[in-house]
């Protein structure tokens, strides 16, 4: 039973996600985000001073993560058996967002497919930070496709990875750090130094999961193109983790992503990723399917690894 525990917890968590989705009220990630916002406003009082801002950012990350991480470690030590597995499954369910990812993606893909660009723009503005009103049909589709691929790494595969590697403390710490990076990891005057600790921690914790996600996309899509895009295009991307994920995903789908994109601060010129086909509602659906098939692949690998481990134990 103990050897099967990680597989059982992953299956239970994914089943909860598929059945219930994200909690509509009292979501702990939302509460954590509000607390982070309040703390940042109180402590980030000298954003132009590199030393003070860096120190404030480091202190804020510690204040926000240490108490909850300590509680989770204590629970992991005190609980055991079925009760521990149930608590772990709930924690992992709250960290992943497979159903939510698909719902957000389909909310963009369906109006795009129906020719309702305004509704598609409204829906994509909920999941990306771009200036949605300036996006044409292809731009909306590309933004949503990129969001599906990148959030598949952050909100699905990284959570599974850190649970398998470090249990409940690992998955909770990653979710907290990833949330702080999403809130503070901007290269703006206010967050350039304050958010640097959270951003670097997120890069560190996401390095291995991002490459496993890129490998997953490569294996499940157009493999040769995905591999070539990963190797040649990913190094050109600003983010060390988003680059491999999005390049491999774009290649796997043979869709062209990246390139110039409008943001509230102006047009950002990004490298072109992927293949030759223009982004469309089909590419959004394709990215959702890629993530979903990837989850099945990961569960299969976990099952095989568990079976091999049991076999080794039995042979000893």
HELIX and SHEET records of a PDB file:
HELIX    1   1 UNK A    5  UNK A   20  1                                  16    
HELIX    2   2 UNK A   28  UNK A   43  1                                  16    
HELIX    3   3 UNK A   50  UNK A   78  1                                  29    
HELIX    4   4 UNK A   81  UNK A   95  1                                  15    
HELIX    5   5 UNK A   98  UNK A  114  1                                  17    
HELIX    6   6 UNK A  117  UNK A  124  1                                   8    
HELIX    7   7 UNK A  132  UNK A  134  5                                   3    
HELIX    8   8 UNK A  137  UNK A  152  1                                  16    
HELIX    9   9 UNK A  153  UNK A  157  3                                   5    
HELIX   10  10 UNK A  158  UNK A  184  1                                  27    
HELIX   11  11 UNK A  196  UNK A  220  1                                  25    
HELIX   12  12 UNK A  223  UNK A  233  1                                  11    
HELIX   13  13 UNK A  234  UNK A  236  5                                   3    
HELIX   14  14 UNK A  242  UNK A  253  1                                  12    
HELIX   15  15 UNK A  281  UNK A  315  1                                  35    
SHEET    1   A 2 UNK A 256  UNK A 258  0                                        
SHEET    2   A 2 UNK A 272  UNK A 274 -1                                        
SHEET    1   B 2 UNK A 261  UNK A 263  0                                        
SHEET    2   B 2 UNK A 266  UNK A 268 -1                                        
END                                                                             
